[in-house]
Amino acid sequence: MGLAAQFEDIIHRQLNVHAAWLPVTVPYQLGDYGFISDGVFQKIGNIKADFGVSFAASTGNDATLNFTSDSVTAIDSSAGAGVSVNPGIEIKANLTFKFNSDRSFLVKAPVINVAQIDNVNQVMNQLKQVSDWRRKFVVVYQVYTAQNPLIISNVDSGTEVTISGAGTAPKLFNVGDASASFSLKTNKELGLEVTGKSGPVALGLFKLNWLSGNLQLLGPDDEVKVVDLNGQALTDTI
């Protein structure tokens, strides 16, 4: 399984939506459209800019993302013992993450802001009138933006990543203000490293079912939940 598929699986299990790939670095927005390829959303454009489709946006409830692969252990060198890295734990010197298996993940995002399209049914009705709209297209109706997350994936087992600094875990993992006060070093090449930036990590997606005319919310494992114009679940599928 590749890195994108692994991150997609993490987002499915933790947030019940789809991954934004690459996380943080790609500036996804509400109304972006494209298709699913190898389980990951591929952006083509935006429905407002390309088709003049309007929508109403609002702010949803904040979320958090806290995932560590089973094979990853953490050692606080000041204590000389393994620790469970949760908010509030004091890190006095160096914290070393040991990746004991290939392609493992460490994802810490204490604050994730959620933006969403409120009138998805009205958006769907507008898309029905777009002559160039394709059956495979899906639309971003939620964007989960992580504030200064720490996202690391290794390539080979035996990788060690050491974070040096002083503070508490919330400051350590919300690295925006503290980015100048600690450093990150590794003994091997990393497959993915995101620190000290804010951006999208997850996306809520929907598509139009041309056979039924109903809205389809894409859920975990690329399953599709079919709803009517009132948001009530239906039994038909794609």
FIFIDO-252365 format. One record per residue: residue in three letters; x, y, z of N, C-alpha, C in turn. Coordinates in pm, whole numbers, padded with zeros to 5 digits, always signed. Example, Ala and Ser with C-alpha at 12.3 -4.5 7.8 and 13.67 -1.06 7.14 Angstrom:
Ala+01319-00569+00780+01230-00450+00780+01320-00330+00780/Ser+01285-00225+00708+01367-00106+00714+01290+00003+00787/
This chain:
Met+00084-00120+00000+00000+00000+00000+00088+00124+00000/Gly+00061+00219-00091+00139+00340-00100+00105+00440+00010/Leu+00184+00549+00017+00164+00650+00120+00026+00713+00111/Ala-00017+00747-00013-00147+00812-00030-00259+00722+00020/Ala-00254+00593-00015-00357+00499+00028-00354+00481+00180/Gln-00236+00480+00238-00225+00468+00384-00285+00589+00454/Phe-00254+00708+00403-00309+00829+00465-00460+00834+00446/Glu-00508+00790+00331-00652+00782+00308-00719+00692+00411/Asp-00656+00579+00441-00711+00486+00539-00715+00548+00678/Ile-00610+00623+00713-00607+00691+00844-00720+00792+00855/Ile-00739+00873+00751-00844+00974+00752-00982+00909+00759/His-01002+00800+00686-01128+00727+00693-01160+00687+00836/Arg-01062+00625+00901-01086+00572+01036-01100+00681+01141/Gln-01026+00790+01124-01025+00894+01227-01137+00998+01208/Leu-01164+01036+01083-01257+01147+01057-01378+01108+00974/Asn-01379+00986+00918-01494+00935+00844-01517+01009+00712/Val-01410+01067+00657-01418+01133+00527-01296+01090+00444/His-01265+01166+00339-01154+01131+00251-01031+01216+00278/Ala-00915+01165+00238-00789+01236+00260-00769+01346+00157/Ala-00704+01453+00199-00652+01554+00108-00507+01518+00080/Trp-00477+01489-00045-00341+01445-00079-00284+01534-00189/Leu-00165+01588-00165-00081+01576-00048-00141+01659+00065/Pro-00130+01611+00192-00188+01687+00302-00116+01820+00321/Val-00195+01922+00352-00149+02056+00388-00096+02134+00267/Thr-00018+02070+00181+00051+02143+00073-00039+02177-00045/Val-00145+02099-00071-00235+02127-00182-00352+02212-00131/Pro-00376+02331-00189-00478+02424-00136-00619+02391-00184/Tyr-00677+02283-00134-00815+02249-00170-00912+02353-00115/Gln-01021+02373-00187-01124+02468-00147-01262+02406-00163/Leu-01360+02464-00094-01499+02424-00114-01536+02446-00262/Gly-01607+02349-00319-01648+02360-00457-01549+02303-00556/Asp-01433+02259-00510-01341+02191-00601-01406+02063-00652/Tyr-01379+02028-00776-01435+01905-00831-01327+01827-00903/Gly-01351+01697-00920-01255+01610-00987-01307+01468-00985/Phe-01216+01374-00964-01255+01233-00963-01168+01156-00864/Ile-01211+01037-00831-01137+00950-00740-01048+00858-00823/Ser-00918+00859-00795-00823+00772-00863-00739+00700-00759/Asp-00741+00566-00762-00669+00486-00662-00709+00525-00521/Gly-00838+00558-00504-00891+00590-00372-00865+00731-00325/Val-00800+00815-00406-00763+00950-00365-00826+01052-00460/Phe-00875+01162-00405-00938+01267-00485-00835+01339-00571/Gln-00866+01354-00699-00782+01428-00794-00859+01550-00842/Lys-00806+01668-00813-00875+01792-00845-00859+01831-00991/Ile-00970+01879-01052-00968+01932-01188-00987+02083-01188/Gly-01086+02129-01110-01115+02272-01106-01213+02303-00995/Asn-01285+02415-01007-01382+02457-00906-01514+02489-00974/Ile-01626+02443-00916-01756+02459-00980-01799+02605-00990/Lys-01751+02690-00899-01787+02832-00907-01713+02899-01022/Ala-01582+02875-01030-01502+02940-01133-01530+02883-01272/Asp-01550+02752-01281-01563+02688-01412-01705+02686-01466/Phe-01805+02678-01377-01943+02663-01423-02038+02768-01367/Gly-01988+02859-01284-02074+02962-01227-02172+02909-01125/Val-02143+02793-01065-02233+02735-00964-02205+02802-00829/Ser-02307+02862-00770-02292+02931-00642-02329+02840-00527/Phe-02276+02872-00410-02310+02794-00290-02290+02880-00166/Ala-02354+02839-00057-02341+02905+00072-02249+02824+00161/Ala-02154+02892+00225-02056+02824+00308-02070+02865+00454/Ser-02029+02775+00543-02031+02804+00686-01917+02727+00753/Thr-01905+02749+00884-01802+02681+00963-01865+02570+01045/Gly-01809+02449+01035-01858+02337+01113-01782+02323+01243/Asn-01811+02216+01316-01742+02190+01442-01597+02151+01417/Asp-01507+02201+01502-01366+02165+01491-01347+02016+01516/Ala-01238+01962+01462-01206+01821+01479-01060+01809+01524/Thr-01021+01687+01560-00882+01658+01595-00839+01530+01525/Leu-00709+01515+01508-00654+01397+01444-00532+01355+01523/Asn-00535+01232+01575-00427+01183+01659-00405+01035+01626/Phe-00305+01008+01542-00282+00871+01498-00134+00838+01505/Thr-00105+00720+01561+00031+00667+01563+00026+00520+01530/Ser+00101+00478+01428+00105+00336+01393+00152+00254+01512/Asp+00103+00131+01520+00137+00044+01632+00287+00022+01647/Ser+00358+00030+01536+00502+00002+01539+00587+00121+01582/Val+00522+00237+01605+00597+00357+01642+00598+00373+01793/Thr+00718+00390+01849+00732+00413+01993+00797+00549+02015/Ala+00772+00608+02132+00827+00740+02165+00910+00730+02291/Ile+01029+00792+02289+01119+00792+02403+01153+00935+02441/Asp+01126+00972+02566+01166+01102+02619+01304+01084+02680/Ser+01406+01143+02616+01543+01120+02661+01569+01175+02800/Ser+01492+01276+02840+01511+01332+02975+01466+01234+03082/Ala+01369+01147+03045+01321+01048+03141+01383+00912+03117/Gly+01435+00892+02993+01497+00765+02960+01398+00652+02951/Ala+01273+00684+02919+01170+00580+02914+01069+00613+02806/Gly+00994+00511+02767+00888+00532+02670+00777+00615+02727/Val+00714+00696+02642+00602+00779+02685+00488+00767+02586/Ser+00369+00793+02633+00253+00806+02546+00233+00953+02520/Val+00248+00995+02394+00251+01138+02362+00109+01190+02348/Asn+00058+01244+02456-00075+01303+02458-00064+01448+02504/Pro-00163+01532+02475-00158+01671+02519-00136+01683+02669/Gly-00045+01774+02708-00019+01799+02848+00103+01731+02903/Ile+00161+01635+02831+00281+01568+02879+00400+01661+02862/Glu+00480+01675+02968+00595+01765+02964+00710+01699+02889/Ile+00763+01769+02790+00880+01724+02715+00994+01819+02749/Lys+01089+01772+02830+01192+01860+02883+01315+01870+02793/Ala+01342+01770+02711+01464+01773+02631+01435+01725+02490/Asn+01465+01598+02463+01444+01542+02330+01338+01433+02334/Leu+01257+01430+02231+01159+01324+02215+01192+01251+02086/Thr+01218+01122+02094+01256+01044+01978+01146+00944+01943/Phe+01101+00949+01820+01005+00851+01769+01082+00743+01694/Lys+01061+00619+01731+01126+00508+01664+01024+00434+01578/Phe+01051+00430+01449+00963+00363+01352+01018+00222+01330/Asn+00952+00124+01391+01004-00012+01392+00958-00097+01274/Ser+00873-00039+01187+00829-00108+01066+00837-00011+00948/Asp+00841-00067+00828+00841+00017+00708+00709+00091+00696/Arg+00713+00210+00638+00594+00287+00600+00492+00301+00713/Ser+00538+00348+00826+00450+00376+00939+00419+00526+00942/Phe+00316+00562+01018+00272+00701+01022+00264+00755+01164/Leu+00294+00884+01176+00269+00961+01297+00195+01087+01255/Val+00073+01106+01304-00009+01221+01265-00064+01287+01391/Lys-00027+01413+01414-00075+01488+01529-00133+01621+01480/Ala-00264+01637+01493-00330+01761+01452-00436+01795+01557/Pro-00395+01864+01665-00489+01894+01774-00604+01985+01735/Val-00583+02072+01635-00687+02166+01594-00710+02155+01444/Ile-00831+02114+01406-00869+02108+01265-00999+02187+01248/Asn-00994+02293+01167-01112+02373+01139-01185+02316+01018/Val-01319+02314+01025-01400+02255+00919-01485+02362+00851/Ala-01467+02375+00720-01553+02461+00638-01644+02371+00556/Gln-01768+02414+00532-01862+02326+00462-01961+02405+00379/Ile-02010+02340+00273-02118+02395+00192-02250+02358+00258/Asp-02333+02459+00282-02460+02435+00351-02570+02383+00258/Asn-02574+02433+00137-02686+02405+00046-02645+02306-00063/Val-02600+02186-00023-02551+02088-00120-02661+02043-00216/Asn-02784+02038-00171-02892+01997-00259-02915+02100-00370/Gln-02907+02228-00335-02922+02332-00437-02804+02329-00533/Val-02685+02301-00481-02568+02288-00567-02587+02173-00666/Met-02639+02061-00616-02663+01946-00702-02761+01982-00814/Asn-02866+02056-00783-02964+02094-00885-02903+02185-00990/Gln-02808+02271-00948-02739+02356-01045-02649+02272-01136/Leu-02585+02172-01079-02495+02088-01158-02571+02006-01262/Lys-02696+01975-01234-02778+01902-01331-02795+01980-01460/Gln-02780+02111-01452-02800+02196-01569-02669+02221-01644/Val-02558+02170-01593-02428+02191-01657-02407+02084-01763/Ser-02398+02125-01888-02390+02029-01999-02258+01952-02000/Asp-02151+02014-01949-02021+01950-01952-01992+01865-01828/Trp-02090+01851-01740-02068+01775-01616-02061+01626-01647/Arg-01963+01558-01587-01942+01416-01613-01987+01331-01495/Arg-02031+01209-01525-02083+01119-01422-01980+01087-01314/Lys-01853+01084-01350-01749+01045-01254-01709+01159-01161/Phe-01752+01282-01189-01707+01396-01110-01763+01390-00967/Val-01680+01429-00871-01721+01445-00732-01685+01587-00690/Val-01753+01636-00587-01739+01775-00544-01699+01781-00396/Val-01609+01872-00364-01569+01895-00224-01673+01982-00155/Tyr-01741+01927-00054-01837+02007+00022-01792+02031+00166/Gln-01681+01970+00208-01620+01996+00337-01469+01999+00320/Val-01405+02095+00386-01258+02102+00388-01213+02106+00534/Tyr-01132+02008+00572-01077+01998+00708-00936+02056+00705/Thr-00917+02173+00767-00788+02242+00765-00719+02228+00900/Ala-00605+02159+00900-00528+02139+01023-00438+02259+01048/Gln-00436+02304+01174-00352+02416+01212-00217+02363+01263/Asn-00115+02378+01181+00022+02340+01216+00034+02196+01266/Pro-00006+02100+01185+00003+01960+01228+00146+01906+01216/Leu+00167+01792+01276+00290+01716+01257+00251+01586+01188/Ile+00299+01567+01064+00267+01448+00986+00398+01388+00935/Ile+00428+01268+00978+00554+01203+00942+00526+01060+00900/Ser+00591+01017+00793+00589+00876+00754+00731+00836+00715/Asn+00773+00720+00760+00907+00672+00727+00904+00586+00601/Val+01021+00552+00551+01034+00461+00439+01076+00323+00488/Asp+01186+00319+00565+01241+00193+00612+01229+00180+00763/Ser+01219+00058+00811+01220+00033+00955+01355+00076+01012/Gly+01355+00108+01140+01477+00155+01204+01495+00305+01196/Thr+01398+00373+01134+01405+00519+01126+01378+00580+01262/Glu+01457+00678+01301+01436+00752+01425+01422+00900+01393/Val+01321+00962+01451+01298+01105+01433+01302+01169+01571/Thr+01393+01265+01587+01411+01329+01717+01368+01475+01710/Ile+01280+01512+01802+01237+01651+01815+01301+01707+01940/Ser+01375+01816+01925+01447+01878+02037+01382+02011+02072/Gly+01365+02034+02202+01306+02158+02247+01254+02144+02387/Ala+01189+02248+02435+01132+02245+02569+00992+02300+02564/Gly+00900+02238+02638+00762+02283+02639+00669+02169+02669/Thr+00542+02192+02649+00444+02087+02669+00402+02031+02536/Ala+00339+01916+02539+00300+01850+02414+00211+01936+02325/Pro+00112+02011+02380+00031+02093+02291+00113+02193+02212/Lys+00213+02257+02275+00299+02350+02203+00386+02276+02104/Leu+00432+02159+02145+00519+02081+02059+00451+02042+01929/Phe+00324+02000+01940+00256+01950+01822+00172+02054+01752/Asn+00150+02169+01814+00090+02282+01743+00204+02377+01714/Val+00279+02349+01609+00413+02403+01596+00421+02543+01539/Gly+00310+02606+01509+00316+02737+01447+00397+02838+01524/Asp+00364+02861+01652+00435+02959+01732+00567+02906+01785/Ala+00579+02774+01793+00698+02716+01855+00798+02665+01753/Ser+00772+02685+01624+00855+02623+01522+01000+02668+01529/Ala+01024+02789+01582+01162+02838+01589+01234+02786+01712/Ser+01162+02724+01804+01222+02684+01931+01253+02535+01939/Phe+01224+02459+01834+01264+02319+01835+01307+02276+01696/Ser+01379+02166+01690+01429+02115+01563+01390+01970+01547/Leu+01386+01924+01423+01351+01786+01392+01466+01725+01313/Lys+01517+01613+01360+01626+01544+01293+01590+01397+01276/Thr+01640+01337+01170+01613+01196+01144+01739+01127+01095/Asn+01750+00998+01123+01868+00923+01081+01851+00858+00944/Lys+01728+00864+00888+01703+00806+00756+01606+00895+00678/Glu+01598+00871+00549+01507+00948+00465+01362+00921+00503/Leu+01282+01027+00505+01140+01015+00536+01058+01011+00407/Gly+00948+00939+00412+00858+00936+00298+00771+01060+00291/Leu+00738+01116+00409+00652+01234+00417+00685+01308+00545/Glu+00702+01439+00535+00727+01523+00652+00654+01655+00635/Val+00558+01683+00724+00485+01809+00723+00490+01866+00863/Thr+00555+01982+00880+00564+02048+01010+00555+02198+00991/Gly+00493+02265+01087+00495+02410+01090+00414+02480+00984/Lys+00319+02412+00920+00233+02474+00820+00088+02438+00847/Ser-00004+02516+00792-00147+02487+00804-00205+02462+00666/Gly-00300+02368+00658-00362+02339+00530-00455+02221+00538/Pro-00521+02187+00427-00620+02079+00425-00557+01941+00449/Val-00624+01861+00532-00583+01723+00554-00694+01624+00518/Ala-00818+01673+00505-00930+01583+00477-01039+01658+00400/Leu-01119+01580+00325-01223+01638+00239-01352+01557+00249/Gly-01464+01627+00261-01594+01564+00244-01634+01577+00098/Leu-01679+01466+00037-01707+01464-00107-01850+01417-00135/Phe-01909+01471-00242-02038+01419-00287-02038+01411-00439/Lys-02132+01334-00493-02151+01328-00638-02298+01316-00670/Leu-02330+01332-00795-02467+01324-00841-02493+01187-00902/Asn-02596+01120-00853-02638+00993-00911-02732+01024-01027/Trp-02684+01001-01148-02762+01039-01266-02885+00949-01286/Leu-02879+00827-01236-02993+00736-01252-03109+00776-01162/Ser-03079+00805-01036-03185+00837-00941-03209+00986-00924/Gly-03108+01067-00962-03119+01211-00941-03095+01252-00798/Asn-03043+01160-00717-03020+01188-00576-02875+01224-00547/Leu-02855+01283-00431-02723+01321-00384-02654+01201-00321/Gln-02526+01183-00351-02448+01073-00296-02330+01128-00218/Leu-02326+01100-00089-02215+01140-00004-02116+01026+00002/Leu-01993+01050-00040-01893+00945-00042-01837+00925+00098/Gly-01851+00802+00148-01807+00771+00283-01684+00684+00285/Pro-01653+00625+00400-01534+00541+00414-01531+00427+00314/Asp-01411+00391+00275-01388+00282+00180-01455+00308+00046/Asp-01476+00439+00014-01537+00480-00112-01679+00428-00127/Glu-01742+00387-00015-01883+00353-00020-01962+00482-00039/Val-02081+00471-00094-02162+00588-00122-02292+00583-00044/Lys-02318+00687+00027-02446+00700+00096-02538+00782+00007/Val-02653+00728-00026-02747+00796-00116-02857+00861-00033/Val-02880+00992-00058-02982+01064+00018-03075+01136-00079/Asp-03197+01166-00033-03289+01242-00116-03268+01391-00091/Leu-03353+01474-00149-03334+01618-00139-03353+01670+00002/Asn-03411+01591+00091-03427+01631+00230-03318+01574+00319/Gly-03220+01507+00258-03110+01450+00335-03140+01317+00396/Gln-03253+01254+00363-03290+01125+00417-03221+01012+00340/Ala-03167+00914+00411-03096+00805+00348-03192+00720+00266/Leu-03145+00676+00149-03221+00587+00062-03152+00452+00052/Thr-03218+00356-00003-03162+00221-00010-03094+00193-00142/Asp-03117+00277-00244-03054+00249-00373-02906+00286-00371/Thr-02829+00225-00459-02686+00250-00466-02650+00295-00607/Ile-02520+00313-00629-02475+00359-00760-02511+00258-00867/
